[in-house]
Amino acid sequence: MILVTSWDDGHPHDERIADMLARYGFSGTFFVPVRNSEGRPVLSGSALRRLSHSFEIGGHTLDHVYLTGLDKKEVHHQIRCGKEGVEQYLGREIKGFCYPGGRVNASIRDAVLESGFCYGRTIENLRIDCNGSPYSLPTTLQYFPHTKDILVKNFLRYGSWSRRAATLKLAIQAENWWDRLPVIAESMAHTNGVLHIWGHSWEVEKYGLWNKLEQMLKRMSSLRPASMTVLEVSSEGCRLGR
């Protein structure tokens, strides 16, 4: 099993996520906007540089805005200037991008490619593979206490039902929401499948989920998964997972 974790929005609590991942020897990818139009704080340049020593940093637009509501010129501005802003903090290139709110269409994918990114991560869930376009990378589950009804609605929304049905069944049969990811992990522990957990550190803080996150990562570590960044899994990991 390949374990991937990615964390969106670049909130300062990402540093606590990073400390926790490091404790269990896991990789991680943090998608960071330069600033957040929703009013939440974003990692400082010095904090971002510290994080980049051990983890992958990716782009998340300039202002953390939904791209589907913008004209083509502003879409390119948000993607390109977001990339350049983070790169100025780091002093080096970043290669990955995450679509804010998962809002994406063909022209936005093209803009991500044209801006020099190597991949784009979506919020399509219940996938344990990464086959398909590198600009439409899926995930397995968000680390969040979603109801079973929400999982089913998301399942219906994204299609590819035969590919995702077995994972949905495991998720809704789990005893509690925090058992979903470990149950899925245990079912695929001896395979080359990709378990991709994503979330927001500010939600972990808001809903008091730190202890459950630690317990989940501890259970994951007992399975001894290979751990990769999103960039790594978008290339090497995808070949292994086929």
RAVENHU-V619239 format. One line per field, one symbol per residue. ss: DSSP state (~ for helix, > for strand, _ for the rest). psi: psi as a letter, one per 20 degrees, with the letter a starting at -180 (. if undefined). burial: I if it has 24 or more other C-alpha atoms within 12 Angstrom, else O. Layout:
# RAVENHU-V619239
ss: ???
psi: ???
burial: ???
This chain:
# RAVENHU-V619239
ss: _>>>>>>>_____~~~~~~~~~~_____>>>>____________~~~~~~~~___>>>>_______~~~__~~~~~~~~~~~~~~~~~~~_____>>>_~~~___~~~~~~~~~____>>>_______________>___>>_____~~~~~~~~~~~__~~~~~~~~~~~~~___~~~~~~~~~~~______>>>>>>_~~~~~~___~~~~~~~~~~~~~___>>>_~~~~~~~~~~~~_
psi: pppppqpqikqhihhhggggghhjkqrqpooprhroiiiqqqprghhggghihirpprqkrgjmqphijqrgghghgggghgghghhhghkrqqiqqpopjjoqaghgghhgghijqirppajpakqkrkqapijlprrfqqnqmqrhhgggghghhiblhhhighhggggiiqhrhiigghggghhjhkrjrooopraphhhgggjljgghgghghggghiilqppqrhgghifghhghi.
burial: IIIIIIIIIIIIIIIIIIOIIOOIIIIIIIIIIIIIOOOOOIIIOOIIIOIIOOIIIIIIIIIIIIIOOOOOOOIIIIIIIIIIIIIOIIOOOIIIIIIIOIIIOOOIIIIIIOIIIIIIIIIIIIIIIIIOOIIIIIIIIIIIIOOOOOIOOIIOOIOOOOOIIOIIOIIIOOOOIIIIIIIIIIIIIOOIIIIIIIIIIIIIOOOOOIOIIIOIIOIIIOIOIIIIIIIIIIIOIIOOIO
